[in-house]
Amino acid sequence: MALIFLDLDGTLLYRGDIVKGMKELIDELKDNSHEVAIATGRNPVLLNDVEKKLQVNNLVLANGGLVISHNKVIKENYISFKTVKKMMDYSDKYKFDLVIEYEDEYISYRKDTEASNKFSKTFNLPKARFDNKIYPKRNVFAMVVFSDDLVKKLRNDFPELQFNQSNKYGYDVNPQGELKAGGVKTLIDYLNVDYKDTYAIGDGFNDVKMLKSVKHAIAMGNAVDELKAVAEYVTDDINNEGLKKALKHYKLI
């Protein structure tokens, strides 16, 4: 049995929509007695039921902040409210757009530009609802910062967080740690899968550590160069059956 971790955007999804044939590939993997996991930066409210449509029961969400296997939560890692409040204060002081990813909603705390809307459009996400209230009792998986000019200062002033550019508009903000790799390792241990039977496929900056944490690291043809550099195998683009070709290369299907 192999365990295959699949990124969403740029791997299973193109501009937010499931690429034709993905459900059939996943079904074939499961028919061959393999376990399939989605590993994404998205939090639960931004999945748009993709996991249900593809019938995937293993989830590494919020860049590793939440891990679920067959409806059982096996890992949770939230950003502390103290840190969230500090980021809100910085947003107001330095006037940069900020999105808060609560466990149950996607909210734009500060929105002076269209950056967050453009960010959402890139991934076909719902626009973040504007709400500048503070909710200290709501768990926060991640934030999105929209400021190239201030990101260096934020990295210095928030050592407990990490900032990774998700697209040209914004930076994913997560707790310090191994990101997806930490969630991947948690699921590997939980399912008791032999390391030699672990695979990961992705395309973005936030997939680098994930690919380094498995035996077989696969980059999509449309992946960033930094990911291709750490991959064992580089497949074709998402819209040219890249995933299918990779799975066939490793004889998983």
Contacts in CASP RR format, 6 or more apart in sequence:
PFRMAT RR
TARGET T0000
AUTHOR 0000-0000-0000
METHOD contacts of the structure
MODEL  1
MALIFLDLDGTLLYRGDIVKGMKELIDELKDNSHEVAIATGRNPVLLNDV
EKKLQVNNLVLANGGLVISHNKVIKENYISFKTVKKMMDYSDKYKFDLVI
EYEDEYISYRKDTEASNKFSKTFNLPKARFDNKIYPKRNVFAMVVFSDDL
VKKLRNDFPELQFNQSNKYGYDVNPQGELKAGGVKTLIDYLNVDYKDTYA
IGDGFNDVKMLKSVKHAIAMGNAVDELKAVAEYVTDDINNEGLKKALKHY
KLI
1 33 0 8 1.000
1 34 0 8 1.000
1 35 0 8 1.000
1 193 0 8 1.000
1 197 0 8 1.000
2 34 0 8 1.000
2 35 0 8 1.000
2 193 0 8 1.000
2 197 0 8 1.000
2 198 0 8 1.000
2 199 0 8 1.000
2 252 0 8 1.000
3 34 0 8 1.000
3 35 0 8 1.000
3 36 0 8 1.000
3 37 0 8 1.000
3 58 0 8 1.000
3 187 0 8 1.000
3 188 0 8 1.000
3 191 0 8 1.000
3 193 0 8 1.000
3 197 0 8 1.000
3 198 0 8 1.000
3 199 0 8 1.000
4 29 0 8 1.000
4 34 0 8 1.000
4 35 0 8 1.000
4 36 0 8 1.000
4 37 0 8 1.000
4 199 0 8 1.000
4 200 0 8 1.000
4 201 0 8 1.000
4 247 0 8 1.000
4 252 0 8 1.000
5 37 0 8 1.000
5 38 0 8 1.000
5 39 0 8 1.000
5 60 0 8 1.000
5 180 0 8 1.000
5 184 0 8 1.000
5 187 0 8 1.000
5 198 0 8 1.000
5 199 0 8 1.000
5 200 0 8 1.000
5 201 0 8 1.000
5 210 0 8 1.000
5 214 0 8 1.000
6 12 0 8 1.000
6 36 0 8 1.000
6 37 0 8 1.000
6 38 0 8 1.000
6 39 0 8 1.000
6 56 0 8 1.000
6 200 0 8 1.000
6 201 0 8 1.000
6 202 0 8 1.000
6 243 0 8 1.000
7 38 0 8 1.000
7 39 0 8 1.000
7 40 0 8 1.000
7 200 0 8 1.000
7 201 0 8 1.000
7 202 0 8 1.000
7 203 0 8 1.000
7 204 0 8 1.000
7 207 0 8 1.000
7 210 0 8 1.000
8 38 0 8 1.000
8 40 0 8 1.000
8 41 0 8 1.000
8 42 0 8 1.000
8 50 0 8 1.000
9 16 0 8 1.000
9 40 0 8 1.000
9 42 0 8 1.000
9 123 0 8 1.000
9 203 0 8 1.000
10 202 0 8 1.000
10 203 0 8 1.000
10 204 0 8 1.000
10 220 0 8 1.000
10 222 0 8 1.000
10 238 0 8 1.000
11 201 0 8 1.000
11 202 0 8 1.000
11 203 0 8 1.000
11 220 0 8 1.000
11 238 0 8 1.000
11 243 0 8 1.000
12 18 0 8 1.000
12 19 0 8 1.000
12 22 0 8 1.000
12 38 0 8 1.000
12 50 0 8 1.000
12 54 0 8 1.000
12 243 0 8 1.000
13 19 0 8 1.000
13 50 0 8 1.000
13 123 0 8 1.000
13 124 0 8 1.000
14 238 0 8 1.000
14 239 0 8 1.000
15 122 0 8 1.000
15 123 0 8 1.000
15 124 0 8 1.000
16 48 0 8 1.000
16 123 0 8 1.000
16 124 0 8 1.000
16 125 0 8 1.000
17 124 0 8 1.000
18 50 0 8 1.000
18 53 0 8 1.000
18 54 0 8 1.000
19 238 0 8 1.000
19 239 0 8 1.000
19 243 0 8 1.000
21 244 0 8 1.000
22 54 0 8 1.000
22 243 0 8 1.000
23 53 0 8 1.000
23 54 0 8 1.000
23 55 0 8 1.000
25 243 0 8 1.000
25 244 0 8 1.000
25 247 0 8 1.000
25 253 0 8 1.000
26 36 0 8 1.000
26 54 0 8 1.000
26 55 0 8 1.000
26 56 0 8 1.000
27 55 0 8 1.000
28 253 0 8 1.000
29 36 0 8 1.000
29 247 0 8 1.000
29 252 0 8 1.000
29 253 0 8 1.000
30 36 0 8 1.000
32 252 0 8 1.000
32 253 0 8 1.000
34 252 0 8 1.000
35 58 0 8 1.000
35 191 0 8 1.000
35 193 0 8 1.000
36 56 0 8 1.000
36 58 0 8 1.000
37 56 0 8 1.000
37 58 0 8 1.000
37 59 0 8 1.000
37 60 0 8 1.000
37 184 0 8 1.000
37 187 0 8 1.000
38 50 0 8 1.000
38 51 0 8 1.000
38 54 0 8 1.000
38 56 0 8 1.000
38 58 0 8 1.000
38 59 0 8 1.000
38 60 0 8 1.000
38 61 0 8 1.000
39 60 0 8 1.000
39 64 0 8 1.000
39 180 0 8 1.000
39 183 0 8 1.000
39 184 0 8 1.000
39 200 0 8 1.000
39 207 0 8 1.000
39 210 0 8 1.000
40 47 0 8 1.000
40 60 0 8 1.000
40 61 0 8 1.000
40 63 0 8 1.000
41 61 0 8 1.000
41 62 0 8 1.000
41 63 0 8 1.000
41 64 0 8 1.000
41 142 0 8 1.000
41 172 0 8 1.000
41 180 0 8 1.000
41 206 0 8 1.000
42 61 0 8 1.000
42 62 0 8 1.000
43 61 0 8 1.000
43 62 0 8 1.000
43 66 0 8 1.000
43 101 0 8 1.000
43 103 0 8 1.000
43 106 0 8 1.000
43 141 0 8 1.000
43 142 0 8 1.000
44 61 0 8 1.000
44 62 0 8 1.000
44 66 0 8 1.000
44 103 0 8 1.000
45 101 0 8 1.000
45 102 0 8 1.000
45 103 0 8 1.000
45 104 0 8 1.000
45 105 0 8 1.000
45 106 0 8 1.000
46 101 0 8 1.000
46 106 0 8 1.000
46 125 0 8 1.000
46 126 0 8 1.000
47 61 0 8 1.000
48 124 0 8 1.000
48 125 0 8 1.000
51 57 0 8 1.000
51 59 0 8 1.000
57 69 0 8 1.000
57 70 0 8 1.000
57 71 0 8 1.000
58 68 0 8 1.000
58 69 0 8 1.000
58 70 0 8 1.000
58 187 0 8 1.000
58 191 0 8 1.000
59 66 0 8 1.000
59 67 0 8 1.000
59 68 0 8 1.000
59 69 0 8 1.000
60 66 0 8 1.000
60 67 0 8 1.000
60 180 0 8 1.000
60 183 0 8 1.000
60 184 0 8 1.000
60 186 0 8 1.000
60 187 0 8 1.000
61 67 0 8 1.000
61 68 0 8 1.000
61 141 0 8 1.000
62 77 0 8 1.000
62 101 0 8 1.000
62 141 0 8 1.000
62 142 0 8 1.000
62 174 0 8 1.000
63 142 0 8 1.000
63 164 0 8 1.000
63 172 0 8 1.000
63 174 0 8 1.000
63 179 0 8 1.000
63 180 0 8 1.000
63 206 0 8 1.000
64 75 0 8 1.000
64 77 0 8 1.000
64 174 0 8 1.000
64 179 0 8 1.000
64 180 0 8 1.000
64 182 0 8 1.000
64 183 0 8 1.000
64 184 0 8 1.000
65 75 0 8 1.000
65 76 0 8 1.000
65 77 0 8 1.000
65 78 0 8 1.000
65 141 0 8 1.000
65 142 0 8 1.000
65 174 0 8 1.000
65 175 0 8 1.000
65 183 0 8 1.000
66 73 0 8 1.000
66 75 0 8 1.000
66 76 0 8 1.000
66 77 0 8 1.000
66 141 0 8 1.000
67 73 0 8 1.000
67 74 0 8 1.000
67 75 0 8 1.000
67 183 0 8 1.000
67 186 0 8 1.000
67 187 0 8 1.000
67 190 0 8 1.000
68 74 0 8 1.000
69 187 0 8 1.000
69 190 0 8 1.000
69 191 0 8 1.000
74 186 0 8 1.000
74 187 0 8 1.000
74 190 0 8 1.000
75 183 0 8 1.000
75 186 0 8 1.000
76 139 0 8 1.000
77 175 0 8 1.000
78 103 0 8 1.000
78 139 0 8 1.000
78 140 0 8 1.000
78 141 0 8 1.000
78 175 0 8 1.000
79 140 0 8 1.000
79 141 0 8 1.000
79 142 0 8 1.000
79 143 0 8 1.000
79 161 0 8 1.000
79 173 0 8 1.000
79 174 0 8 1.000
79 175 0 8 1.000
80 160 0 8 1.000
81 136 0 8 1.000
81 140 0 8 1.000
83 158 0 8 1.000
83 160 0 8 1.000
83 161 0 8 1.000
84 100 0 8 1.000
84 140 0 8 1.000
84 143 0 8 1.000
85 134 0 8 1.000
85 136 0 8 1.000
86 158 0 8 1.000
87 98 0 8 1.000
87 143 0 8 1.000
87 145 0 8 1.000
87 154 0 8 1.000
87 158 0 8 1.000
87 173 0 8 1.000
88 98 0 8 1.000
88 100 0 8 1.000
88 109 0 8 1.000
88 110 0 8 1.000
88 134 0 8 1.000
90 96 0 8 1.000
90 154 0 8 1.000
90 157 0 8 1.000
91 97 0 8 1.000
91 98 0 8 1.000
91 109 0 8 1.000
91 110 0 8 1.000
92 110 0 8 1.000
94 147 0 8 1.000
94 150 0 8 1.000
95 110 0 8 1.000
95 112 0 8 1.000
96 110 0 8 1.000
96 112 0 8 1.000
96 145 0 8 1.000
96 146 0 8 1.000
96 147 0 8 1.000
96 150 0 8 1.000
97 108 0 8 1.000
97 110 0 8 1.000
97 111 0 8 1.000
97 112 0 8 1.000
97 113 0 8 1.000
97 115 0 8 1.000
97 116 0 8 1.000
97 145 0 8 1.000
97 146 0 8 1.000
97 147 0 8 1.000
98 108 0 8 1.000
98 109 0 8 1.000
98 110 0 8 1.000
98 143 0 8 1.000
98 144 0 8 1.000
98 145 0 8 1.000
98 146 0 8 1.000
99 106 0 8 1.000
99 107 0 8 1.000
99 108 0 8 1.000
99 109 0 8 1.000
99 116 0 8 1.000
99 119 0 8 1.000
99 128 0 8 1.000
99 143 0 8 1.000
99 144 0 8 1.000
99 146 0 8 1.000
100 106 0 8 1.000
100 107 0 8 1.000
100 108 0 8 1.000
100 109 0 8 1.000
100 140 0 8 1.000
100 143 0 8 1.000
101 140 0 8 1.000
101 141 0 8 1.000
101 142 0 8 1.000
101 143 0 8 1.000
101 144 0 8 1.000
102 135 0 8 1.000
102 138 0 8 1.000
102 139 0 8 1.000
102 140 0 8 1.000
102 141 0 8 1.000
103 138 0 8 1.000
103 139 0 8 1.000
103 140 0 8 1.000
103 141 0 8 1.000
104 138 0 8 1.000
105 129 0 8 1.000
105 138 0 8 1.000
106 125 0 8 1.000
106 126 0 8 1.000
106 128 0 8 1.000
106 129 0 8 1.000
107 128 0 8 1.000
107 129 0 8 1.000
107 130 0 8 1.000
107 131 0 8 1.000
108 116 0 8 1.000
108 127 0 8 1.000
108 128 0 8 1.000
108 129 0 8 1.000
108 130 0 8 1.000
108 131 0 8 1.000
109 131 0 8 1.000
109 132 0 8 1.000
110 132 0 8 1.000
111 128 0 8 1.000
111 130 0 8 1.000
113 146 0 8 1.000
115 146 0 8 1.000
115 169 0 8 1.000
115 170 0 8 1.000
116 127 0 8 1.000
116 128 0 8 1.000
116 144 0 8 1.000
116 146 0 8 1.000
116 169 0 8 1.000
117 127 0 8 1.000
118 169 0 8 1.000
119 125 0 8 1.000
119 144 0 8 1.000
119 146 0 8 1.000
119 166 0 8 1.000
119 167 0 8 1.000
119 169 0 8 1.000
119 170 0 8 1.000
120 126 0 8 1.000
120 127 0 8 1.000
120 128 0 8 1.000
122 167 0 8 1.000
122 169 0 8 1.000
123 167 0 8 1.000
142 172 0 8 1.000
142 173 0 8 1.000
142 174 0 8 1.000
143 173 0 8 1.000
144 166 0 8 1.000
144 170 0 8 1.000
144 171 0 8 1.000
144 172 0 8 1.000
144 173 0 8 1.000
145 151 0 8 1.000
145 154 0 8 1.000
145 163 0 8 1.000
145 170 0 8 1.000
145 171 0 8 1.000
145 173 0 8 1.000
146 169 0 8 1.000
146 170 0 8 1.000
146 171 0 8 1.000
147 154 0 8 1.000
147 171 0 8 1.000
151 163 0 8 1.000
151 171 0 8 1.000
154 161 0 8 1.000
154 163 0 8 1.000
155 161 0 8 1.000
155 162 0 8 1.000
155 163 0 8 1.000
159 176 0 8 1.000
160 175 0 8 1.000
160 176 0 8 1.000
161 173 0 8 1.000
161 174 0 8 1.000
161 175 0 8 1.000
161 176 0 8 1.000
162 173 0 8 1.000
162 174 0 8 1.000
162 175 0 8 1.000
162 176 0 8 1.000
162 177 0 8 1.000
162 179 0 8 1.000
163 171 0 8 1.000
163 172 0 8 1.000
163 173 0 8 1.000
164 171 0 8 1.000
164 172 0 8 1.000
164 174 0 8 1.000
164 179 0 8 1.000
164 205 0 8 1.000
164 206 0 8 1.000
165 171 0 8 1.000
165 172 0 8 1.000
165 205 0 8 1.000
166 172 0 8 1.000
166 205 0 8 1.000
166 206 0 8 1.000
172 206 0 8 1.000
178 185 0 8 1.000
178 209 0 8 1.000
178 213 0 8 1.000
179 206 0 8 1.000
179 209 0 8 1.000
179 210 0 8 1.000
180 206 0 8 1.000
180 207 0 8 1.000
180 209 0 8 1.000
180 210 0 8 1.000
180 213 0 8 1.000
181 209 0 8 1.000
181 210 0 8 1.000
181 212 0 8 1.000
181 213 0 8 1.000
182 209 0 8 1.000
182 213 0 8 1.000
184 198 0 8 1.000
184 200 0 8 1.000
184 210 0 8 1.000
184 213 0 8 1.000
184 214 0 8 1.000
185 213 0 8 1.000
188 195 0 8 1.000
188 198 0 8 1.000
188 214 0 8 1.000
195 214 0 8 1.000
195 215 0 8 1.000
196 215 0 8 1.000
197 215 0 8 1.000
198 214 0 8 1.000
198 215 0 8 1.000
198 216 0 8 1.000
199 214 0 8 1.000
199 215 0 8 1.000
199 216 0 8 1.000
199 218 0 8 1.000
199 250 0 8 1.000
199 252 0 8 1.000
200 207 0 8 1.000
200 210 0 8 1.000
200 211 0 8 1.000
200 213 0 8 1.000
200 214 0 8 1.000
200 216 0 8 1.000
200 217 0 8 1.000
200 218 0 8 1.000
201 218 0 8 1.000
201 219 0 8 1.000
201 220 0 8 1.000
201 235 0 8 1.000
201 243 0 8 1.000
201 246 0 8 1.000
202 210 0 8 1.000
202 211 0 8 1.000
202 218 0 8 1.000
202 219 0 8 1.000
202 220 0 8 1.000
202 223 0 8 1.000
202 227 0 8 1.000
203 219 0 8 1.000
203 220 0 8 1.000
203 221 0 8 1.000
203 222 0 8 1.000
203 223 0 8 1.000
203 224 0 8 1.000
203 227 0 8 1.000
203 238 0 8 1.000
204 223 0 8 1.000
204 224 0 8 1.000
204 226 0 8 1.000
204 227 0 8 1.000
205 224 0 8 1.000
205 226 0 8 1.000
205 227 0 8 1.000
207 219 0 8 1.000
207 223 0 8 1.000
207 227 0 8 1.000
208 226 0 8 1.000
208 227 0 8 1.000
208 230 0 8 1.000
211 217 0 8 1.000
211 218 0 8 1.000
211 219 0 8 1.000
211 227 0 8 1.000
211 230 0 8 1.000
211 231 0 8 1.000
212 230 0 8 1.000
216 232 0 8 1.000
216 233 0 8 1.000
216 250 0 8 1.000
217 230 0 8 1.000
217 231 0 8 1.000
217 232 0 8 1.000
217 233 0 8 1.000
218 231 0 8 1.000
218 232 0 8 1.000
218 233 0 8 1.000
218 234 0 8 1.000
218 235 0 8 1.000
218 246 0 8 1.000
218 250 0 8 1.000
219 227 0 8 1.000
219 228 0 8 1.000
219 230 0 8 1.000
219 231 0 8 1.000
219 233 0 8 1.000
219 234 0 8 1.000
219 235 0 8 1.000
220 234 0 8 1.000
220 235 0 8 1.000
220 236 0 8 1.000
220 237 0 8 1.000
220 238 0 8 1.000
220 242 0 8 1.000
220 243 0 8 1.000
221 228 0 8 1.000
221 234 0 8 1.000
221 235 0 8 1.000
221 236 0 8 1.000
221 237 0 8 1.000
221 238 0 8 1.000
221 242 0 8 1.000
222 237 0 8 1.000
222 238 0 8 1.000
223 231 0 8 1.000
223 234 0 8 1.000
228 234 0 8 1.000
233 246 0 8 1.000
233 249 0 8 1.000
233 250 0 8 1.000
235 242 0 8 1.000
235 243 0 8 1.000
235 245 0 8 1.000
235 246 0 8 1.000
235 249 0 8 1.000
236 242 0 8 1.000
236 245 0 8 1.000
244 253 0 8 1.000
247 253 0 8 1.000
END
